[in-house]
């Protein structure tokens, strides 16, 4: 988990206060945060970076390159914990628009998906010899980024609101984010 700060992401109490401008990073800021290119700005930057690091730690690698005692289930539980922190922090900061449709994923799930796609794209670019596979991974990251940008535009224009809590899928273990 190169660069990971497992367990060091700010807690929801550390993130109290603020408004939607603090919790909703622009697409460029979100990608930069996941990549570790920016710091500060808002707690979301640290959470996005941590999600990127955690998702990267789950990507395939030689077993001898993993830290001793590496536990993928613990990493997934930490991902779920950070998603919950983001979602808790978003309550009261994001607009509640009764007439707007409700998005299918919470903010934490959306950020986690962007982070996972970013980690996968970079892993693919660095490890695949197949140009088409690399291109597909990079294109997918672009699609996810554009989808996030469209979601922000829909929130800003009050066409969509994000759910404030996850409706549990009984087929998904509790330690796994519902977006999986």
N, C-alpha and C positions, 0 to 999 in steps of 0.2 A: 504494500500500500504506500507507494512512494508519495511522500508529501501529505499523507493522510493525517488528520488530527482527530482520530476516532474518539468520539465522546466530548470533543471540545467545542462543538457548535453551540452558539448561544441558546440559552433556554428561553421559553416563552416569556418568563418574567423579566428577563434581560431585554426583551424586545417590546415591552409594554409601551404604549403611547404611539404617536405618529399617525400617518394616514396612508391612503392607497398609494401615494407617490413613493413612499418608503418601501412598501411591500411589493409593488409591481415594478420590476426592473424592465427596461426596454430590452428588446431582443439582443441588441449588441451588448448591453450591460450584463444580461444573463449569461450569454456565451463567454464573455470575458471573465465573469465571476467563476463559472465552472472551470475555466482554464487556469484560474489563479492569477489572472492579469490585472485584477483590481482588488482593492481591499477597502474596508470601511464602508462608506456610503450608507449602508443599512445592514441590519442583521441578515437580510436575505442573501447578501453577498457571501457571508460565511456559510450559510446553510446550503446554498447552491454549490459552493466549492466542495463542501463535505460530501454532498450527494454525488458529485462527479468522482471524487476520490473513492468513495465506497463502491460505486458501480464499477469503476475501473478495477478494483481489487477482486471482483468476481469474474473478470474475464479470464479466458484460458491462459494458462502459463505452466511451465514445468513445475511440478510439485516442490522441487528443491528451491524454487525462487520465492515460495510463500513463507511468511514468518512461521516459526515454530508455534504450533497450537492454533493455526489459522482456522477459524470456524465460520464457514459460509452462512450458517443459520444465524449466528450472532451479527454478521454484517447485514443480513436482510432485516433483522430485528432493529438494528440501528437506523437503517434506511426508513423503516416504518415509523420509528420514533421521531426522526427529523421531519418526515411528512406531517405527522401529527402536530409538531411544534409550529410548522409553517401554517397549517390549517387553523390552529388555535390563534396564532398571531394575526391571521387574516380576518377573523371575526371582528366586526366593528370597524374595520378599516376599509373594507370593500363595500361598495354601495349595495343596498338591498332594494331591488327594483321589482316590485310585485308583478308588473305587467311583462317583464322580460322573461325569456325562456331561461331555464337553468341548464348550465353546461353539464356534461356527463362526468367531469372529473373535478376534484378539488384543486386549489392552487398548489398544494404540496404534491399531489399526484402529477400535475402538469410539469412542475419544475423537476421532479424526479425523472419523468420521461425524457425531458430535454437533456438532463445530465447523463442518463443512461445511453441515449443516442449519441451524444458527444463522445463519451468514453468508448463506445463501440466503433464509431467512425475513426477515431484516432488509432485505436488498436488495429483496425483493419488496414488503414493506410500504412502503418508501420510494419505490419507482419504479413500482408498478403502480396504475393508476386503477381496475382491476377489483376490486370489493369481494370477490367470490367467490374470486378468485385469491389475494388477500391473506389471506382467511380460511383457505383451504386450506394456504397456507405456514405460517401460525401454528399451525394444527391439527397439521400434520406435525411441527413442532418439539415440540409437546406430546407426540405419540406417541413420538418418539425419546427424549424426556426420561423418559417413563414406562417405556419399554423398558430404558433404562439403570438406572432405579430397580429394576425387576424383576430385572435381572442382578445388581445389588449384593445384593439380598435372597437370590437363589439362591446367590451365593458365600458369603454370611454363614451360610446354613443348610446349606452343604456339598452342595448339589444340583448344582452346576456348577463346573467349573474352566475357566480360560482356557488356551488353547494357549500354549506357551512360545515357539513359533516358527511362522513362516508357512510353509505348504506352498505352494511356488511354483506358480502356474497358468501353464503354458507359453504360453497365449494372451495373457497380460498382459506387456507390456514390463517389464523389471527395474526401471525408474525409477518405475513406477506402483505405488502400494500395492495389495496383493492384494484389498482390499475393493472395488475399483472394478469 
